Amino acid sequence: MTELAAKILSGDSRSLARAATAIENRSAAAESLLKELFPRTGRARVIGITGAPGAGKSTLTDRLVHELRRENKAVGVLAVDPSSPYTGGAFLGDRLRMLSHHADPGVFIRSMATRGHLGGLAATTTDMALLLDAAGKEFVLIETVGVGQDEVEIAKLADATVVVLVPGMGDDVQVIKAGIMEIADVFVINKSDQPGADRLQREILALQSLSTRHDDWVPPIVCTVATEGQGVSETLAAMRSFLDRAGAKDRAVANWGVRLREMLRERLLEQFANIDFQAAAAEVAARRLDPYTITDDWLRQIQH
């Protein structure tokens, strides 16, 4: 075992930060490290926290970390931010929203830039979650950018997905319908002390009555005021209720099936990094070439 892997398994924060940087930079050393660490993963519970911007995801995440630390649980947090147009780095800054945990050795927080990756998740989020899992984090909380329909990608990674909604943000039903009903394992109505919270809860219940999930789970609705700490323990209890139910193994297999397809897709695109897609698109649009011949030619390039 390499020295870096051994330090990560022992929970060394500096080594963990070094490895996280290598993963974000997609270095060859990072892949070798992840291969070495993978047999020691599979113990962490990965929780996705998603929802529209301004819903209070960061505050709720911060409060959940407090609650888990009261139980002496080791926690990792991945805050996936929009990319800076200048540096490609995390636009909202590194860990600014959770400074109260910065001196706690039981908490590792990392801001990640999406770098143009759709779906509210950085392309390397799966790898980063595995790294924190291997480092002994019992819970890994992933807070997504919050960009609407693309948020459904979190369901491919998380063991449980918490969708945070807030009253008074326009057409609530449309927000809920935008792919969110399918991925929510727990609904949180944050800022529930504001007008419209009861109406929002009724709308969620009405939509739930019209559809049945394949696993027959009915996502509970938890009302919170995260800034005051209200409803946080109830949110954690609802998450655990879903995680502890039967079928967790089947869900893990299904999730890995999706992740492997995504990993293969990304690897294939990396193989074609030097292709001028715009030039090829111009040829197809002008009907000088057909898309089938072009893609067949590309595939032949990697077969030889």
Secondary structure, 3 states (H helix, E strand, C coil): CCHHHHHHHCCCHHHHHHHHHHHHCCCHHHHHHHHHHHHHCCCCEEEEEEECCCCCHHHHHHHHHHHHHHCCCCEEEEEEECECCCCCCECCCCCHHHHHHCCCCCEEEEEEECCCCCCCCCCCHHHHHHHHHHCCCCEEEEECCCCHHHHHHHHHCCCEEEEEECCCCCCHHHHHHCCHHHHCCEEEECCCCCCCHHHHHHHHHHHHHHCCCCCCCCCCEEECEHHHCECHHHHHHHHHHHHCCCCHHHHHHHHHHHHHHHHHHHHHHHHCCCCCHHHHHHHHHCCCCCHHHHHHHHHHHHHC
